[in-house]
């Protein structure tokens, strides 16, 4: 981890700041109000990051640079700046280009690549005064769900070091859960924000596909990719959404915690088919609590073939678009490598997967005709099924367990044990993939822990473009269910 174990000679004096519990909005308000300085807050986070370096949540932290940026933020405040995120350090997944700070995409070959530009989302948080604290660890090329990286190490779950963090935005989730940063940017194609959010016990927000800018972020699929965020509360996700999109956030009132009149759907035949009993029990308890809080719960059936339609179409699109999307990204941003070089340098199991489903002619690759069928026939049918809940039943959101199990053991990376069955680790995205298939916005909320102390997540999905409505309902549900579990 670059510079993480070396104290800068410019380190601010240590101040007793409980940085691990200070969320994004609270930290921003405290710095703007002069209760704390950005320098002191940043120094406290750096000390904490060194203490928990074993989590492998970060690939790069330039301590001297982030402290200098914090001092500049304090000078800007003294000069009258009241920028929304002034002086608040955020994590950034290492698939985002960051000007002047190495961007590896999770690859050994790009360990020293320093972009000349920021990804659009990074530029947005910087304009709001935020600091890039460091670059979060990730699965190579964002191609995985467990958090394993051959070059930079397995990201460990802050709740249990022998458990996976989830992926591909593994370090982003772990860093927020461990209190190393108040929030972090991640990316989601089939579940890469929501799966690690569920496993690490934080809030993970996947906007409607295309709502947040994707320019300057290493892609997998132009159809499915979206940028998004991790935070410790829905309020903080609302703030980030405001910053990145430029839309003014609505003011919340006490009524925003009232679930009376809310109409929520769930589809047990589709989303409780392969689920650990403890996760299902917690989900059903959450549903009962929401009913008690005044929500109307509507049970829907999306069709016996719904999961098959979603899985086949979405994974096919995912793999078919990878080669073209990555090749274009490398050319557009003058990144000193090629798709072929990346493929040759992948860890063996990932290289075999690309050979099977990504390379043209691979045994599992879909044809151009099948890709078009998935886009033009299957996706509209999936949307039609979801409209059963949103339109015909009048539901504002669909509820489901975010993941079918709690975080698996690190030793179970290839095959995981769910509901008495040994299945592929791809099953970790069985629930998140449905929103991704048609670009719906989704939020994963922490809703308690298992008997082993592992977080359990609840996913809320909403109609296309209804991100603000989704966040309002997520805030209501968060309020009804209580605070998230803290990790360390």
TACOR-V43725 format. One record per pair of residues at least 12 apart in sequence whose ideal C-beta (glycine too) atoms are under 10 Angstrom apart, sorted by the first residue. I is the first residue (numbers start at 0). J is the second residue. Records with the same first field share a line. If there is no record, write none. Layout:
I=J + J
This chain:
0=48 + 49 + 52 + 55 + 56 + 57 + 58 + 59 + 60 + 133 + 136 + 151 + 152
1=57 + 58 + 59 + 60 + 61 + 62 + 100 + 101 + 110 + 111 + 133 + 134
2=45 + 59 + 60 + 61 + 62 + 63 + 64 + 65 + 133
3=45 + 48 + 49 + 52 + 57 + 58 + 59 + 60 + 61 + 62 + 133
4=48 + 49 + 52 + 60 + 62
5=49 + 62 + 63
6=42 + 45 + 46 + 49 + 62 + 63
7=42 + 45 + 61 + 62 + 63 + 64 + 65 + 66 + 67
8=63
9=38 + 42 + 62 + 63 + 66 + 67 + 70
10=38 + 41 + 42 + 45 + 46 + 62 + 63 + 66
11=36 + 37 + 38 + 39 + 40 + 41 + 42 + 43 + 45 + 66 + 69 + 70 + 73
12=38 + 39 + 42
13=39 + 42 + 43 + 46
14=35 + 36 + 38 + 39 + 40 + 42 + 43
15=39 + 43
16=29 + 34 + 35 + 36 + 39 + 40 + 41 + 42 + 43 + 44 + 46 + 47
17=43 + 178
18=35 + 39 + 40 + 41 + 42 + 43 + 44 + 45 + 46 + 47 + 48 + 88 + 178 + 179 + 180 + 181
19=43 + 44 + 47 + 51 + 177 + 178 + 179 + 181 + 231 + 485 + 486 + 487
20=178 + 181 + 231 + 485
21=35 + 40 + 43 + 44 + 87 + 178 + 181 + 231
22=87 + 175 + 178 + 181 + 182 + 202 + 230 + 231 + 232 + 234 + 235 + 238
23=84 + 87 + 89 + 129 + 175 + 180 + 181 + 182 + 183 + 228 + 230 + 231 + 232 + 234 + 235 + 236 + 237 + 238 + 239 + 242
24=83 + 84 + 87 + 181 + 182 + 230 + 232 + 234 + 235 + 236 + 237 + 238 + 239
25=87 + 181 + 231 + 232 + 234 + 235
26=40 + 44 + 84 + 86 + 87 + 88 + 89 + 180 + 181 + 182 + 235
27=81 + 82 + 83 + 84 + 85 + 86 + 87 + 127 + 128 + 129 + 181 + 235 + 238 + 242
28=87
29=86 + 87
30=69 + 72 + 73 + 76 + 82 + 84 + 85 + 86 + 87 + 128
31=76 + 80 + 81 + 82 + 83 + 84 + 85 + 86 + 87 + 128
32=76 + 81
33=73 + 76 + 77
35=73 + 86
36=69 + 70 + 72 + 73 + 76 + 77 + 86
37=65 + 66 + 68 + 69 + 70 + 71 + 72 + 73 + 74 + 75 + 76 + 85 + 86 + 87 + 88 + 128 + 130
38=65 + 66 + 67 + 68 + 69 + 70 + 71 + 72 + 73 + 74 + 86
39=69 + 73 + 86
40=69 + 72 + 73 + 86 + 87 + 88 + 130 + 181
41=62 + 65 + 66 + 67 + 68 + 69 + 70 + 72 + 73 + 86 + 87 + 88 + 130 + 132 + 180
42=62 + 65 + 66 + 69
43=88 + 178
44=60 + 65 + 69 + 87 + 88 + 90 + 130 + 132 + 133 + 174 + 178 + 179 + 180 + 181
45=60 + 62 + 65 + 66 + 69 + 88 + 132 + 133 + 179
47=174 + 177 + 178 + 179 + 180 + 487
48=60 + 62 + 88 + 90 + 132 + 133 + 174 + 177 + 178 + 179 + 180
49=62 + 179
50=177 + 179 + 487
51=155 + 157 + 173 + 174 + 177 + 178 + 179 + 486 + 487
52=179
53=152 + 155 + 160
54=136 + 152 + 153 + 154 + 155 + 156 + 157 + 160 + 164 + 169 + 170 + 173 + 174 + 176 + 177 + 179 + 486 + 487
55=135 + 136 + 146 + 148 + 151 + 152 + 153 + 154 + 155 + 164 + 169 + 170 + 173
56=90 + 133 + 135 + 136 + 146 + 154 + 155 + 157 + 164 + 169 + 170 + 171 + 172 + 173 + 174 + 175 + 176 + 177 + 179 + 180 + 183 + 199
57=90 + 91 + 93 + 132 + 133 + 134 + 135 + 136 + 151 + 154 + 170 + 171 + 173 + 174 + 179 + 180 + 183
58=92 + 93 + 101 + 102 + 103 + 105 + 110 + 133 + 134 + 135 + 136 + 137 + 148 + 150 + 151 + 152 + 170
59=91 + 93 + 97 + 100 + 101 + 102 + 103 + 110 + 131 + 133 + 134 + 135 + 136 + 151
60=88 + 90 + 100 + 131 + 132 + 133 + 134 + 135 + 179
61=99 + 100 + 101 + 131 + 132 + 133 + 134
62=132 + 133
64=99 + 100 + 130 + 131 + 133
65=88 + 100 + 130 + 131 + 132 + 133
66=88 + 130
67=130
68=86 + 88 + 125 + 128 + 129 + 130 + 131 + 132
69=86 + 87 + 88 + 130 + 132
70=86
71=86 + 128 + 130
72=84 + 85 + 86 + 87 + 88 + 128 + 129 + 130
73=85 + 86
75=128
76=128
80=128
81=128
82=125 + 126 + 127 + 128 + 129 + 242
83=124 + 126 + 127 + 128 + 129 + 238 + 239 + 241 + 242 + 248
84=123 + 124 + 125 + 126 + 127 + 128 + 129 + 130 + 181 + 182 + 238 + 239 + 242
85=127 + 128 + 129 + 130
86=128 + 129 + 130
87=124 + 127 + 128 + 129 + 130 + 132 + 180 + 181 + 182 + 238
88=129 + 130 + 131 + 132 + 133 + 179 + 180 + 181 + 182 + 183
89=121 + 124 + 125 + 127 + 129 + 130 + 131 + 132 + 133 + 135 + 171 + 174 + 175 + 180 + 181 + 182 + 183 + 184 + 228 + 229 + 230 + 239
90=131 + 132 + 133 + 134 + 135 + 136 + 168 + 170 + 171 + 172 + 173 + 174 + 175 + 179 + 180 + 181 + 182 + 183 + 184 + 185 + 228 + 229
91=117 + 118 + 120 + 121 + 124 + 129 + 131 + 132 + 133 + 134 + 135 + 170 + 171 + 180 + 183 + 184 + 185 + 216
92=104 + 105 + 118 + 120 + 134 + 135 + 136 + 137 + 141 + 167 + 168 + 169 + 170 + 171 + 172 + 174 + 183 + 184 + 185 + 186 + 191 + 192 + 216 + 217 + 226 + 227 + 228 + 229
93=105 + 106 + 109 + 133 + 134 + 135 + 136 + 137 + 141 + 148 + 151 + 168 + 170 + 171 + 217
94=118 + 134 + 135 + 137 + 138 + 140 + 141 + 167 + 168 + 171 + 184 + 185 + 186 + 191 + 215 + 216 + 217 + 218 + 219 + 224 + 226 + 328
95=114 + 117 + 118 + 119 + 120 + 121 + 131 + 134 + 135 + 137 + 184 + 185 + 186 + 213 + 215 + 216 + 217 + 226
96=112 + 113 + 114 + 115 + 116 + 117 + 118 + 119 + 120 + 121 + 122 + 214 + 215 + 216 + 217 + 328 + 332 + 334
97=113 + 114 + 116 + 117 + 118 + 121 + 122 + 125 + 131 + 133 + 134 + 215
98=113 + 114 + 115 + 116 + 117 + 118 + 121 + 122 + 125 + 131 + 215
99=113 + 114 + 115 + 116 + 117 + 131
100=113 + 114 + 117 + 121 + 131 + 133 + 134
101=113 + 114 + 134
102=114 + 117 + 118 + 121 + 134 + 215 + 216 + 217 + 332 + 334
103=134 + 136 + 137 + 139 + 148 + 150 + 151 + 217
104=137 + 139 + 140 + 141 + 216 + 217 + 325 + 328 + 329 + 334 + 336 + 341
105=136 + 137 + 138 + 139 + 140 + 141 + 142 + 143 + 148 + 149 + 150 + 151 + 166 + 167 + 169 + 170 + 217 + 345
106=139 + 140 + 148 + 149 + 150 + 151 + 217 + 336 + 340 + 341 + 344 + 345
107=139 + 148 + 149 + 150 + 151 + 344 + 345 + 346
108=150 + 335 + 336 + 340 + 341 + 343 + 344
109=150 + 217 + 334 + 335 + 336 + 340 + 341 + 344
110=150 + 151
111=335
112=334 + 335 + 336
114=215 + 332 + 333 + 334
115=332 + 333
116=214 + 215 + 332 + 333
117=131 + 214 + 215
118=184 + 212 + 213 + 214 + 215 + 216 + 217 + 226 + 332
119=211 + 212 + 213 + 214 + 215 + 216 + 226 + 243
120=184 + 186 + 211 + 212 + 213 + 214 + 215 + 216 + 226 + 227 + 228 + 239 + 242 + 243 + 244
121=184 + 212 + 215 + 216 + 226 + 243
122=212 + 214 + 215 + 243
123=184 + 211 + 212 + 239 + 242 + 243 + 244 + 245
124=182 + 184 + 228 + 239 + 242 + 243
125=242
126=242 + 245
127=238 + 239 + 241 + 242 + 243 + 245
128=242
129=182 + 184 + 239 + 242
130=180
131=180 + 184
132=174 + 179 + 180 + 181 + 182 + 183
133=170 + 174 + 179 + 180 + 183
134=170 + 171
135=154 + 168 + 169 + 170 + 171 + 172 + 173 + 174 + 175 + 179 + 180 + 183 + 184 + 185 + 229
136=148 + 150 + 151 + 152 + 153 + 154 + 164 + 166 + 167 + 168 + 169 + 170 + 171 + 173 + 174
137=151 + 154 + 166 + 167 + 168 + 169 + 170 + 171 + 185 + 186 + 191 + 195 + 217
138=151 + 153 + 154 + 165 + 166 + 167 + 168 + 169 + 170 + 191 + 195 + 346 + 349
139=151 + 166 + 167 + 341 + 344 + 345 + 346 + 349 + 350
140=167 + 217 + 218 + 219 + 321 + 325 + 338 + 341 + 342 + 345 + 349 + 353
141=166 + 167 + 168 + 169 + 185 + 186 + 187 + 188 + 191 + 216 + 217 + 218 + 219 + 224
142=166 + 167 + 188 + 191 + 219 + 317 + 318 + 321 + 345 + 349 + 352 + 353 + 357
143=163 + 165 + 166 + 167 + 169 + 191 + 346 + 348 + 349 + 352 + 412 + 424 + 425 + 427
144=163 + 165 + 166 + 167 + 169 + 189 + 190 + 191 + 194 + 195 + 198 + 402 + 407 + 412 + 415 + 423 + 424 + 425 + 426 + 427 + 428 + 431
145=162 + 163 + 164 + 165 + 166 + 167 + 169 + 194 + 195 + 198 + 406 + 407 + 409 + 411 + 412 + 413 + 415 + 424 + 427
146=162 + 163 + 164 + 165 + 166 + 167 + 168 + 169 + 170 + 172 + 173 + 194 + 195 + 198 + 199 + 406 + 409 + 412
147=163 + 164 + 166 + 167 + 169 + 346 + 348 + 349 + 409 + 412 + 413 + 424
148=166 + 167 + 169 + 170 + 346
149=344 + 345 + 346 + 347 + 348 + 349
150=344 + 346
151=169 + 170
152=170
153=166 + 169 + 409 + 412
154=166 + 167 + 168 + 169 + 170 + 171 + 172 + 173 + 174 + 195 + 199 + 409
155=169 + 173 + 177 + 406 + 409
156=169 + 172 + 173 + 176 + 177 + 195 + 198 + 199 + 200 + 405 + 406 + 407 + 408 + 409 + 453 + 454 + 486
157=172 + 173 + 174 + 175 + 176 + 177 + 178 + 179 + 198 + 199 + 200 + 201 + 454 + 485 + 486 + 487
158=173 + 176 + 177 + 198 + 199 + 200 + 405 + 406 + 448 + 449 + 451 + 452 + 453 + 454 + 484 + 485 + 486 + 487
159=198 + 405 + 406 + 408 + 409 + 451 + 452 + 453 + 454 + 486
160=409 + 487
161=406 + 407 + 408 + 409 + 410
162=198 + 199 + 405 + 406 + 407 + 408 + 409 + 410 + 411 + 451 + 452 + 453 + 454
163=194 + 195 + 198 + 199 + 406 + 407 + 408 + 409 + 410 + 411 + 412 + 415 + 424 + 427
164=176 + 194 + 195 + 198 + 199 + 406 + 409
165=190 + 191 + 192 + 193 + 194 + 195 + 196 + 197 + 198 + 199 + 203 + 401 + 402 + 406 + 407 + 427 + 428 + 443 + 456
166=185 + 190 + 191 + 194 + 195 + 198 + 412 + 424 + 427 + 428
167=185 + 186 + 187 + 188 + 189 + 190 + 191 + 192 + 194 + 195 + 219
168=183 + 184 + 185 + 186 + 187 + 190 + 191 + 192 + 193 + 194 + 195 + 196 + 203 + 226 + 227 + 228 + 229
169=185 + 191 + 194 + 195 + 198 + 199
170=183 + 185 + 195 + 229
171=183 + 184 + 185 + 186 + 191 + 192 + 195 + 196 + 199 + 201 + 203 + 227 + 228 + 229
172=185 + 191 + 192 + 193 + 194 + 195 + 196 + 197 + 198 + 199 + 200 + 201 + 202 + 203 + 229 + 443
173=195 + 198 + 199 + 201 + 229 + 486
174=199 + 201 + 229
175=195 + 196 + 199 + 200 + 201 + 202 + 203 + 228 + 229 + 230 + 231 + 235 + 486
176=195 + 196 + 198 + 199 + 200 + 201 + 229 + 231 + 445 + 454 + 483 + 484 + 485 + 486 + 487
177=199 + 201 + 485 + 486 + 487
178=231 + 485 + 486 + 487
179=487
180=229 + 230
181=229 + 230 + 231 + 232 + 235
182=201 + 202 + 204 + 228 + 229 + 230 + 231 + 232 + 235 + 236 + 238 + 239
183=201 + 228 + 229 + 230 + 239
184=211 + 216 + 226 + 227 + 228 + 229 + 239 + 243
185=203 + 204 + 205 + 216 + 225 + 226 + 227 + 228 + 229
186=205 + 211 + 213 + 216 + 217 + 218 + 219 + 224 + 225 + 226 + 227 + 228
187=203 + 204 + 205 + 206 + 208 + 223 + 224 + 225 + 226 + 227 + 228 + 431 + 434 + 435 + 441
188=205 + 208 + 218 + 219 + 220 + 222 + 223 + 224 + 225 + 313 + 316 + 317 + 320 + 321 + 428 + 431 + 432 + 435
189=219 + 220 + 223 + 224 + 309 + 310 + 313 + 314 + 316 + 317 + 425 + 427 + 428 + 429 + 431 + 432 + 433 + 434 + 435 + 436
190=203 + 205 + 401 + 402 + 425 + 427 + 428 + 429 + 430 + 431 + 432 + 433 + 434 + 435 + 441 + 443 + 458
191=203 + 205 + 219 + 224 + 225 + 227 + 428 + 431 + 435
192=204 + 205 + 206 + 225 + 226 + 227 + 228 + 229 + 431 + 441 + 442 + 443
193=205 + 227 + 229 + 401 + 402 + 428 + 430 + 431 + 432 + 434 + 435 + 441 + 442 + 443 + 444 + 456 + 458 + 460
194=401 + 402 + 406 + 427 + 428 + 430 + 431 + 443 + 456 + 458
195=229 + 401 + 402 + 406 + 427 + 443 + 456
196=227 + 228 + 229 + 230 + 401 + 402 + 431 + 441 + 442 + 443 + 444 + 445 + 454 + 456 + 458
197=278 + 400 + 401 + 402 + 403 + 404 + 405 + 406 + 427 + 430 + 431 + 443 + 444 + 445 + 446 + 453 + 454 + 455 + 456 + 457 + 458
198=401 + 402 + 404 + 405 + 406 + 407 + 427 + 443 + 445 + 453 + 454 + 455 + 456
199=229 + 406 + 443 + 445 + 453 + 454 + 456 + 484 + 486
200=231 + 405 + 406 + 443 + 444 + 445 + 446 + 447 + 448 + 452 + 453 + 454 + 455 + 456 + 483 + 484 + 485 + 486
201=228 + 229 + 230 + 231 + 232 + 235 + 443 + 444 + 445 + 454 + 456 + 483 + 484 + 486
202=228 + 229 + 230 + 231 + 232 + 233 + 234 + 235 + 236 + 442 + 443 + 444 + 445 + 456 + 470 + 473 + 474 + 477 + 483
203=227 + 228 + 229 + 230 + 236 + 401 + 431 + 441 + 442 + 443 + 444 + 445 + 456 + 458
204=225 + 227 + 228 + 229 + 230 + 233 + 235 + 236 + 237 + 239 + 240 + 440 + 441 + 442 + 443 + 444 + 466 + 469 + 470 + 473
205=225 + 226 + 227 + 228 + 431 + 434 + 435 + 438 + 439 + 440 + 441 + 442 + 443 + 458 + 460 + 466 + 469
206=225 + 226 + 227 + 228 + 236 + 239 + 240 + 243 + 244 + 438 + 439 + 440 + 441 + 442 + 464 + 466 + 469 + 470
207=225 + 434 + 437 + 438 + 439 + 440 + 441 + 461 + 462 + 463 + 464 + 465 + 466 + 469
208=220 + 221 + 222 + 223 + 224 + 225 + 226 + 434 + 435 + 437 + 438 + 439 + 440 + 463
209=221 + 224 + 225 + 438 + 463 + 464
210=225 + 226 + 227 + 240 + 243 + 244 + 246 + 438 + 440 + 463 + 464 + 466
211=225 + 226 + 227 + 228 + 239 + 240 + 243 + 244 + 466
212=225 + 226 + 243 + 244
213=225 + 226 + 328
214=226 + 328 + 331 + 332
215=328 + 331 + 332
216=328
217=324 + 325 + 328 + 329 + 332 + 334 + 341
218=320 + 321 + 323 + 324 + 325 + 327 + 328
219=316 + 317 + 318 + 320 + 321 + 324 + 325 + 328 + 357
220=313 + 316 + 317 + 318 + 319 + 320 + 321 + 323 + 324 + 435
221=316 + 320 + 323 + 324 + 327 + 328
222=313 + 316 + 317 + 319 + 320 + 324 + 370 + 373 + 374 + 378 + 435 + 436 + 437 + 438
223=313 + 314 + 316 + 317 + 320 + 324 + 432 + 435 + 436 + 437 + 438
224=317 + 320 + 324 + 435 + 438
225=434 + 435 + 438 + 440 + 441
226=243
227=239 + 240 + 243 + 440 + 441 + 442
228=240 + 242 + 243
229=443
231=445 + 482 + 483 + 485
232=444 + 473 + 474 + 477 + 482 + 483
233=251 + 442 + 444 + 459 + 469 + 470 + 471 + 472 + 473 + 474 + 475 + 476 + 477 + 478
234=248 + 251 + 470 + 473 + 474 + 477
236=442 + 466 + 469 + 470 + 473 + 474
237=249 + 251 + 466 + 467 + 470 + 471 + 473 + 474
240=440 + 466 + 467 + 470
241=467
244=466 + 467
246=466 + 467
248=467 + 470
249=467 + 470 + 471
251=470 + 471 + 474 + 475 + 478
253=478
254=475
255=471 + 472 + 474 + 475 + 478
256=292 + 474 + 475 + 476 + 477 + 478 + 479
257=292 + 293 + 294 + 475 + 478 + 479
258=288 + 289 + 290 + 291 + 292 + 293 + 294 + 295 + 472 + 475 + 476 + 478 + 479
259=292 + 293 + 294 + 295 + 475
260=293 + 294 + 295 + 395
261=289 + 292 + 293 + 294 + 295 + 296 + 394 + 395 + 396 + 471 + 472 + 475 + 476 + 479
262=294 + 295 + 296 + 297 + 388 + 389 + 392 + 393 + 394 + 395 + 396
263=286 + 289 + 290 + 294 + 295 + 296 + 297 + 388 + 394 + 395 + 396 + 397 + 398 + 459 + 472 + 476
264=295 + 296 + 297 + 298 + 299 + 301 + 385 + 387 + 388 + 389 + 392 + 393 + 394 + 395 + 396 + 397 + 398 + 399 + 460
265=282 + 283 + 285 + 286 + 289 + 296 + 297 + 298 + 299 + 388 + 394 + 396 + 397 + 398 + 399 + 400
266=297 + 298 + 299 + 300 + 301 + 302 + 305 + 306 + 384 + 385 + 387 + 388 + 397 + 398 + 399 + 433
267=279 + 282 + 283 + 286 + 298 + 299 + 300 + 399
268=298 + 299 + 300 + 301 + 302 + 303 + 305 + 306
269=299 + 300 + 301 + 302 + 303 + 305 + 306 + 309 + 384 + 397 + 399 + 429 + 430 + 433
270=282 + 301 + 305 + 306 + 397 + 398 + 399 + 400 + 403 + 429 + 430 + 433 + 458
271=283 + 399 + 400 + 403 + 418 + 430
272=306 + 403 + 418 + 429
273=306 + 403 + 404 + 417 + 418 + 419 + 420 + 422 + 426 + 429 + 430
274=399 + 400 + 402 + 403 + 404 + 417 + 418 + 429 + 430
275=400 + 402 + 403 + 404 + 405 + 416 + 417 + 418 + 419 + 449 + 455
276=418 + 419
277=404 + 405 + 448 + 449 + 450 + 451 + 453 + 455
278=400 + 401 + 402 + 403 + 404 + 405 + 417 + 418 + 449 + 453 + 455 + 456
279=400 + 403 + 418
280=449 + 455
281=400 + 405 + 446 + 447 + 448 + 449 + 455 + 456 + 457
282=398 + 399 + 400 + 401 + 446 + 447 + 455 + 456 + 457 + 458
283=400
284=446 + 447 + 480
285=398 + 400 + 444 + 446 + 447 + 455 + 457 + 476 + 479 + 480
286=298 + 398 + 457
288=446 + 476 + 479 + 480 + 481
289=398 + 457 + 475 + 476 + 479 + 480
291=479
292=475 + 476 + 478 + 479 + 480
293=475 + 479
294=395 + 396 + 398 + 472 + 475 + 476 + 479
295=393 + 394
296=394 + 398
297=388 + 391 + 392 + 393 + 394 + 397
298=388 + 392
299=384 + 385 + 387 + 388 + 389 + 391 + 392 + 394 + 397
300=384 + 387 + 388
301=381 + 383 + 384 + 385 + 387 + 388 + 397 + 433
302=380 + 381 + 383 + 384 + 387
304=380 + 384
305=380 + 381 + 384 + 385 + 387 + 433
306=429 + 430 + 432 + 433
308=373 + 376 + 377 + 378 + 380 + 381 + 384 + 433 + 436
309=377 + 378 + 380 + 381 + 384 + 385 + 429 + 430 + 432 + 433 + 434 + 435 + 436 + 437
310=425 + 426 + 428 + 429 + 432 + 433 + 436
311=365 + 369 + 373 + 377 + 436
312=365 + 369 + 370 + 372 + 373 + 374 + 376 + 377 + 378 + 380 + 381 + 432 + 436 + 437
313=373 + 377 + 378 + 381 + 428 + 432 + 433 + 434 + 435 + 436 + 437
314=356 + 363 + 365 + 373 + 425 + 428 + 432 + 436
315=356 + 363 + 364 + 365 + 366 + 369 + 370 + 372 + 373 + 374 + 377
316=365 + 369 + 370 + 373 + 374 + 377 + 378 + 435 + 436
317=356 + 357 + 373 + 432 + 435 + 436
318=352 + 353 + 355 + 356 + 357 + 358 + 361 + 363 + 364 + 365 + 370
319=356 + 357 + 359 + 364 + 365 + 366 + 367 + 369 + 370 + 371 + 373 + 374
320=357 + 370 + 374
321=338 + 353 + 356 + 357 + 358
322=338 + 339 + 342 + 353 + 357 + 358 + 359 + 364
323=338
324=338
325=337 + 338 + 341 + 342 + 357
326=338 + 339 + 341
329=341
338=353 + 357 + 358
339=358
341=353
342=354 + 357 + 358
348=412 + 413
352=425
373=436
377=436 + 437
378=436 + 437 + 438
379=437
380=437
381=433 + 436 + 437 + 439
382=436 + 437 + 438 + 439 + 462 + 463
383=437
384=433 + 437
385=397 + 433 + 434 + 436 + 437 + 439 + 460 + 462 + 463
386=462
388=460 + 462
389=439 + 460 + 461 + 462 + 463 + 465
390=462
394=460 + 461 + 462
395=459 + 461 + 462 + 465 + 468 + 469 + 471 + 472
396=439 + 440 + 441 + 442 + 458 + 459 + 460 + 461 + 462 + 465 + 468 + 469 + 471 + 472 + 473 + 476
397=433 + 434 + 439 + 441 + 458 + 459 + 460 + 461 + 462
398=457 + 458 + 459 + 460 + 472 + 476
399=429 + 430 + 431 + 433 + 434 + 441 + 456 + 457 + 458 + 459 + 460
400=429 + 430 + 443 + 446 + 455 + 456 + 457 + 458
401=427 + 428 + 430 + 431 + 441 + 442 + 443 + 444 + 445 + 446 + 454 + 455 + 456 + 457 + 458 + 459
402=417 + 426 + 427 + 428 + 429 + 430 + 431 + 443 + 454 + 455 + 456 + 458
403=415 + 417 + 418 + 422 + 426 + 427 + 428 + 429 + 430
404=416 + 417 + 418 + 422 + 426 + 427 + 429 + 449 + 453 + 455
405=448 + 449 + 450 + 451 + 452 + 453 + 454 + 455 + 456
406=427 + 449 + 451 + 453 + 454 + 455
407=424 + 427 + 453
411=424
412=424
414=426
415=427
417=429
430=443 + 456 + 458 + 460
431=443 + 456 + 458 + 460
433=458 + 460
434=458 + 459 + 460 + 461 + 463
435=460
437=460 + 462 + 463
438=463 + 464
439=460 + 461 + 462 + 463 + 464 + 465 + 466 + 469
440=459 + 460 + 461 + 462 + 463 + 464 + 465 + 466 + 467 + 468 + 469 + 470 + 473
441=458 + 459 + 460 + 461 + 466 + 469 + 473
442=456 + 457 + 458 + 459 + 460 + 461 + 466 + 469 + 470 + 472 + 473 + 474 + 476 + 477
443=456 + 457 + 458 + 459 + 473
444=456 + 457 + 458 + 459 + 473 + 474 + 476 + 477 + 480 + 483
445=457 + 477 + 480 + 481 + 482 + 483 + 484 + 485
446=476 + 477 + 480 + 481 + 483 + 484
447=480 + 481 + 483 + 484
448=483 + 484
452=484 + 486
453=484
454=483 + 484 + 486
455=484
457=473 + 476 + 477 + 480
459=472 + 473 + 476
461=473
